[in-house]
Amino acid sequence: MTISIPLSFAKFLQAHVFSTTMWENGYDSDESNRVCAAMTEWAQRDLGISGEFVIIWSANQGAVFSGDCELAYLHANRAYLLPNPYLEGNAEGFIHALQKIVEGHWSELYDVPFSHRVLYNVVSCV
């Protein structure tokens, strides 16, 4: 049976009372921990992929992350940038990128170096 990624993601959003505009006014590292943990659990269980969703931040002081940030998927010690589905207009791009992950098309995704991880937050090396 083939999994419908859009339908599965829609059910995930509904089950967690998340929306595709919930981060329009910003978010912090605590919020990203909560959301990325839930996304990771969903993707591993329902889509059968083994990586984790994280937010890559431009700066940190210990466990406090700040600055510019991007959603990414960690797999095999690499971080692949993804459109953020919690910002208006990015859900479709996220679904397309997630399809590439499920199919193992890593070369079609953009990877970036990272360092210093705390739970579901990492800091960019660039």
ROSE-4610 file (N, C-alpha, C; in Angstrom, 1 decimal, always signed):
// ROSE-4610
residu = [M/M/M/T/T/T/I/I/I/S/S/S/I/I/I/P/P/P/L/L/L/S/S/S/F/F/F/A/A/A/K/K/K/F/F/F/L/L/L/Q/Q/Q/A/A/A/H/H/H/V/V/V/F/F/F/S/S/S/T/T/T/T/T/T/M/M/M/W/W/W/E/E/E/N/N/N/G/G/G/Y/Y/Y/D/D/D/S/S/S/D/D/D/E/E/E/S/S/S/N/N/N/R/R/R/V/V/V/C/C/C/A/A/A/A/A/A/M/M/M/T/T/T/E/E/E/W/W/W/A/A/A/Q/Q/Q/R/R/R/D/D/D/L/L/L/G/G/G/I/I/I/S/S/S/G/G/G/E/E/E/F/F/F/V/V/V/I/I/I/I/I/I/W/W/W/S/S/S/A/A/A/N/N/N/Q/Q/Q/G/G/G/A/A/A/V/V/V/F/F/F/S/S/S/G/G/G/D/D/D/C/C/C/E/E/E/L/L/L/A/A/A/Y/Y/Y/L/L/L/H/H/H/A/A/A/N/N/N/R/R/R/A/A/A/Y/Y/Y/L/L/L/L/L/L/P/P/P/N/N/N/P/P/P/Y/Y/Y/L/L/L/E/E/E/G/G/G/N/N/N/A/A/A/E/E/E/G/G/G/F/F/F/I/I/I/H/H/H/A/A/A/L/L/L/Q/Q/Q/K/K/K/I/I/I/V/V/V/E/E/E/G/G/G/H/H/H/W/W/W/S/S/S/E/E/E/L/L/L/Y/Y/Y/D/D/D/V/V/V/P/P/P/F/F/F/S/S/S/H/H/H/R/R/R/V/V/V/L/L/L/Y/Y/Y/N/N/N/V/V/V/V/V/V/S/S/S/C/C/C/V/V/V]
num = [1/1/1/2/2/2/3/3/3/4/4/4/5/5/5/6/6/6/7/7/7/8/8/8/9/9/9/10/10/10/11/11/11/12/12/12/13/13/13/14/14/14/15/15/15/16/16/16/17/17/17/18/18/18/19/19/19/20/20/20/21/21/21/22/22/22/23/23/23/24/24/24/25/25/25/26/26/26/27/27/27/28/28/28/29/29/29/30/30/30/31/31/31/32/32/32/33/33/33/34/34/34/35/35/35/36/36/36/37/37/37/38/38/38/39/39/39/40/40/40/41/41/41/42/42/42/43/43/43/44/44/44/45/45/45/46/46/46/47/47/47/48/48/48/49/49/49/50/50/50/51/51/51/52/52/52/53/53/53/54/54/54/55/55/55/56/56/56/57/57/57/58/58/58/59/59/59/60/60/60/61/61/61/62/62/62/63/63/63/64/64/64/65/65/65/66/66/66/67/67/67/68/68/68/69/69/69/70/70/70/71/71/71/72/72/72/73/73/73/74/74/74/75/75/75/76/76/76/77/77/77/78/78/78/79/79/79/80/80/80/81/81/81/82/82/82/83/83/83/84/84/84/85/85/85/86/86/86/87/87/87/88/88/88/89/89/89/90/90/90/91/91/91/92/92/92/93/93/93/94/94/94/95/95/95/96/96/96/97/97/97/98/98/98/99/99/99/100/100/100/101/101/101/102/102/102/103/103/103/104/104/104/105/105/105/106/106/106/107/107/107/108/108/108/109/109/109/110/110/110/111/111/111/112/112/112/113/113/113/114/114/114/115/115/115/116/116/116/117/117/117/118/118/118/119/119/119/120/120/120/121/121/121/122/122/122/123/123/123/124/124/124/125/125/125/126/126/126]
x = [+0.8/+0.0/+0.9/+0.6/+1.4/+0.8/+1.7/+1.3/+1.1/+0.0/-0.2/+0.4/+1.5/+2.2/+1.4/+0.7/-0.1/-1.3/-1.9/-3.0/-2.4/-1.3/-0.7/-0.3/+0.3/+0.7/-0.5/-1.6/-2.8/-3.4/-3.4/-3.9/-3.0/-1.7/-0.7/-1.0/-1.2/-1.5/-2.8/-3.8/-5.1/-4.9/-4.2/-4.1/-3.4/-2.4/-1.6/-2.1/-3.2/-3.8/-2.7/-1.9/-0.9/-1.6/-1.0/-1.5/-0.3/-0.7/+0.4/+0.7/+0.1/+0.5/+0.9/+1.0/+1.2/+2.5/+3.5/+4.7/+4.9/+3.8/+3.9/+4.4/+4.1/+4.5/+5.8/+6.5/+7.7/+7.5/+8.7/+8.7/+10.1/+10.2/+11.5/+12.0/+13.1/+13.7/+12.8/+12.1/+11.2/+10.1/+9.5/+8.4/+8.9/+10.1/+10.7/+11.0/+11.4/+11.6/+10.3/+9.2/+7.9/+7.4/+7.5/+7.0/+7.9/+9.2/+10.1/+10.1/+9.9/+9.8/+8.5/+7.4/+6.2/+6.3/+6.9/+7.1/+8.0/+9.1/+10.0/+9.3/+8.5/+7.8/+6.8/+6.1/+5.1/+5.8/+6.9/+7.6/+8.2/+8.8/+9.4/+8.3/+7.2/+6.1/+5.3/+4.8/+3.9/+4.6/+5.8/+6.4/+7.6/+8.0/+9.1/+10.5/+10.7/+12.0/+12.7/+14.0/+14.7/+15.3/+15.4/+16.0/+15.1/+15.6/+14.9/+14.7/+13.6/+13.4/+14.0/+14.7/+15.3/+15.1/+15.4/+15.5/+17.0/+17.5/+18.9/+18.9/+19.5/+19.6/+21.0/+21.0/+22.3/+23.2/+22.6/+23.4/+22.9/+23.7/+23.3/+24.3/+23.8/+24.6/+24.1/+24.9/+24.5/+23.3/+22.2/+21.0/+20.0/+20.4/+19.5/+19.9/+18.9/+19.2/+18.5/+19.0/+18.4/+18.9/+18.3/+18.7/+17.9/+18.4/+17.7/+17.6/+16.6/+16.4/+15.7/+16.0/+15.4/+15.0/+14.0/+13.7/+14.6/+15.1/+15.9/+15.6/+16.1/+16.0/+17.3/+17.6/+18.9/+18.9/+19.8/+19.9/+21.4/+21.9/+23.3/+24.3/+24.1/+24.9/+25.0/+23.9/+23.8/+22.5/+22.5/+21.2/+20.7/+19.5/+18.9/+17.9/+18.0/+17.1/+15.7/+14.7/+13.3/+12.5/+11.5/+10.6/+9.8/+9.6/+8.9/+7.4/+6.7/+5.3/+4.4/+5.0/+4.3/+4.3/+4.8/+4.8/+3.9/+3.1/+2.1/+2.8/+2.4/+2.9/+4.0/+4.4/+5.5/+5.1/+3.9/+3.4/+3.6/+3.3/+3.4/+4.9/+5.8/+7.2/+7.7/+7.2/+7.6/+7.2/+6.0/+5.5/+6.4/+6.7/+7.6/+9.0/+9.6/+10.9/+10.7/+9.7/+9.5/+9.4/+8.7/+8.6/+10.0/+10.9/+12.3/+13.0/+12.8/+13.4/+12.8/+11.5/+10.9/+11.5/+11.7/+12.2/+13.8/+14.4/+15.9/+16.6/+16.0/+16.7/+17.4/+18.4/+19.2/+19.9/+20.4/+21.1/+20.2/+18.9/+18.0/+17.7/+18.3/+18.1/+19.3/+19.2/+20.4/+20.8/+22.0/+22.5/+23.5/+23.4/+24.3/+25.0/+26.2/+26.9/+26.3/+26.4/+25.9/+26.8/+26.6/+27.3/+26.4/+26.8/+26.2/+24.7/+24.3/+22.9/+22.4/+21.2/+20.5/+19.1/+18.8/+17.5/+17.2/+16.2/+15.8/+16.2/+17.2/+17.8/+19.3/+19.8/+21.2/+21.6/+22.9/+23.4/+24.2/+24.0/+24.6/+26.1/+26.9/+28.3/+28.6/+27.6/+27.9/+27.3]
y = [-1.2/+0.0/+1.2/+2.1/+3.4/+4.4/+5.1/+6.1/+7.4/+8.1/+9.4/+10.4/+11.0/+12.0/+13.2/+13.8/+14.9/+14.6/+13.5/+13.1/+12.7/+12.0/+11.7/+13.0/+13.9/+15.2/+16.0/+16.0/+16.7/+16.1/+14.7/+14.1/+14.4/+14.5/+14.8/+16.2/+17.2/+18.6/+18.6/+17.9/+17.9/+17.3/+16.2/+15.4/+16.3/+17.1/+17.9/+19.4/+19.7/+21.0/+22.0/+21.6/+22.5/+23.1/+24.2/+24.8/+25.2/+25.4/+25.8/+27.3/+28.0/+29.4/+29.7/+28.6/+28.8/+29.5/+29.6/+30.2/+31.6/+32.1/+33.4/+34.5/+34.5/+35.5/+35.1/+34.1/+33.7/+32.5/+32.0/+30.8/+30.8/+30.0/+29.9/+28.4/+28.2/+26.9/+25.9/+26.3/+25.4/+24.9/+25.9/+25.5/+24.6/+24.9/+24.0/+22.6/+22.5/+21.2/+20.4/+21.0/+20.4/+19.9/+20.8/+20.5/+19.5/+19.7/+18.8/+17.4/+17.3/+16.0/+15.2/+16.0/+15.4/+15.0/+15.9/+15.6/+14.3/+14.2/+13.1/+11.8/+11.8/+10.6/+10.2/+11.2/+10.9/+10.3/+11.0/+10.5/+9.1/+8.9/+7.6/+6.5/+6.8/+5.8/+5.6/+6.7/+6.6/+6.6/+7.2/+7.2/+6.2/+5.7/+4.8/+5.3/+6.6/+7.2/+7.4/+7.3/+7.2/+8.5/+9.6/+10.8/+11.6/+12.8/+13.7/+15.1/+15.7/+17.1/+18.0/+19.1/+20.0/+21.4/+22.4/+23.8/+24.2/+24.7/+25.2/+26.7/+27.1/+28.5/+29.1/+30.4/+31.1/+31.4/+31.3/+31.6/+30.9/+30.7/+30.1/+30.5/+30.4/+30.5/+29.4/+28.3/+27.1/+26.5/+26.4/+25.8/+26.8/+28.1/+29.2/+29.5/+29.2/+29.5/+30.7/+31.4/+32.7/+32.9/+34.0/+34.5/+33.8/+33.9/+33.3/+31.8/+31.2/+29.8/+29.1/+27.9/+27.1/+25.7/+25.1/+23.7/+22.8/+21.7/+20.8/+19.4/+18.4/+17.0/+16.4/+15.8/+15.2/+13.8/+13.4/+12.0/+11.7/+10.6/+10.2/+11.4/+12.1/+13.2/+14.3/+14.5/+15.7/+16.3/+17.6/+18.4/+18.9/+18.5/+18.9/+19.9/+21.1/+22.2/+21.8/+22.2/+22.0/+23.2/+23.4/+24.5/+24.3/+25.3/+25.2/+25.2/+24.1/+24.0/+24.8/+25.4/+26.2/+27.7/+28.0/+29.4/+29.3/+30.3/+30.3/+30.2/+29.3/+29.2/+28.1/+27.5/+26.6/+25.1/+24.8/+23.4/+22.5/+23.1/+22.3/+21.9/+22.9/+22.7/+21.6/+21.7/+20.7/+19.3/+19.2/+17.9/+17.3/+18.2/+17.7/+17.3/+18.0/+17.7/+16.4/+16.2/+15.0/+13.8/+14.0/+12.9/+12.4/+13.4/+13.1/+12.3/+12.7/+12.0/+10.5/+10.3/+9.0/+8.1/+8.7/+8.0/+7.8/+8.5/+8.4/+9.2/+10.3/+11.1/+12.3/+11.9/+12.9/+13.9/+13.5/+14.5/+15.6/+15.5/+16.5/+17.6/+17.3/+18.2/+19.0/+20.1/+21.0/+20.7/+20.3/+20.0/+21.1/+21.3/+22.3/+21.7/+22.3/+21.8/+22.4/+21.7/+22.1/+21.7/+22.3/+21.9/+22.2/+21.8/+22.0/+21.8/+20.6/+20.2/+20.1/+20.6/+20.4/+20.0/+18.8/+18.2/+18.4/+19.2/+19.4/+20.7/+21.3/+22.6/+22.4/+23.0/+22.9/+24.3/+24.5/+25.8/+25.6/+26.5/+26.4/+26.7/+26.1/+26.3/+27.4/+27.9/+28.9/+30.2]
z = [+0.0/+0.0/+0.0/-0.9/-1.0/+0.0/+0.6/+1.6/+0.8/+1.1/+0.6/+1.5/+1.1/+2.0/+2.3/+1.3/+1.7/+2.7/+2.5/+3.4/+4.8/+4.8/+6.1/+6.9/+6.2/+6.8/+7.3/+6.5/+6.9/+8.2/+8.2/+9.5/+10.7/+10.4/+11.5/+12.0/+11.1/+11.5/+12.3/+11.9/+12.6/+13.9/+14.0/+15.3/+16.4/+15.9/+16.9/+17.0/+16.3/+16.2/+15.8/+14.8/+14.1/+12.9/+12.3/+11.1/+10.2/+9.0/+8.0/+8.1/+9.1/+9.3/+10.8/+11.6/+13.0/+13.4/+12.5/+12.9/+12.1/+11.6/+10.9/+11.8/+13.1/+14.0/+14.8/+14.3/+15.0/+15.9/+16.4/+17.3/+17.9/+19.0/+19.7/+19.7/+20.3/+20.3/+21.1/+22.2/+22.9/+22.0/+21.2/+20.3/+19.2/+18.7/+17.6/+18.2/+19.4/+20.0/+20.0/+20.5/+20.6/+19.2/+18.2/+16.9/+16.2/+16.2/+15.5/+16.1/+17.4/+18.0/+17.5/+17.5/+17.0/+15.5/+14.7/+13.3/+13.1/+13.9/+13.7/+14.1/+15.2/+15.6/+14.5/+13.9/+12.8/+11.6/+11.2/+9.9/+10.1/+11.3/+11.5/+11.5/+12.2/+12.3/+11.0/+10.4/+9.3/+7.9/+7.8/+6.5/+6.4/+7.6/+7.6/+7.3/+7.6/+7.4/+8.8/+8.8/+10.0/+10.6/+9.8/+10.3/+11.2/+11.5/+12.4/+11.8/+12.2/+11.8/+12.9/+12.4/+13.4/+12.8/+13.6/+13.2/+13.3/+12.2/+12.1/+12.4/+13.4/+13.8/+13.4/+13.3/+12.9/+14.1/+15.3/+16.5/+17.7/+18.7/+20.0/+21.1/+22.3/+23.5/+24.4/+24.4/+25.1/+24.5/+25.3/+24.8/+24.3/+24.2/+23.7/+22.3/+21.4/+20.0/+19.5/+18.5/+18.0/+16.6/+16.1/+14.7/+13.6/+12.4/+11.3/+11.5/+11.0/+11.2/+10.0/+9.8/+8.7/+9.2/+8.7/+8.9/+8.2/+8.8/+8.1/+8.5/+7.8/+8.1/+8.2/+9.4/+9.6/+9.3/+8.4/+8.0/+7.7/+8.3/+8.0/+8.3/+9.4/+9.8/+8.8/+8.1/+7.2/+7.4/+7.2/+7.4/+6.0/+5.7/+4.4/+4.6/+4.0/+4.2/+3.5/+4.2/+3.8/+3.8/+2.9/+3.1/+4.5/+5.2/+6.5/+6.3/+6.6/+6.3/+7.3/+8.3/+9.3/+9.0/+7.8/+7.3/+6.0/+5.9/+4.7/+3.4/+2.6/+1.2/+1.1/+2.2/+2.1/+2.2/+2.5/+2.7/+1.5/+0.3/-0.9/-1.2/-1.0/-1.2/-0.2/+1.1/+2.1/+1.7/+1.2/+0.7/-0.4/-1.4/-2.5/-1.9/-1.0/-0.4/+0.4/+1.1/+1.9/+1.0/-0.2/-1.1/-1.6/-1.8/-2.2/-1.1/+0.2/+1.3/+1.3/+1.2/+1.3/+0.2/-1.0/-2.2/-2.2/-1.2/-1.1/-2.1/-2.7/-3.7/-3.0/-2.2/-1.4/-2.3/-3.5/-4.3/-4.8/-4.7/-5.2/-4.1/-2.9/-1.8/-1.5/-0.8/-0.5/+1.0/+1.1/+2.5/+3.0/+4.3/+4.9/+6.1/+6.4/+7.6/+8.9/+10.0/+11.2/+12.4/+13.5/+14.7/+15.9/+17.1/+18.4/+18.3/+18.6/+18.6/+20.1/+20.3/+21.6/+21.2/+21.5/+21.1/+19.7/+19.3/+17.9/+17.4/+18.0/+17.5/+17.3/+16.2/+15.8/+15.4/+15.4/+14.9/+13.6/+12.7/+11.4/+11.5/+10.6/+10.5/+9.5/+8.7/+7.7/+8.1]
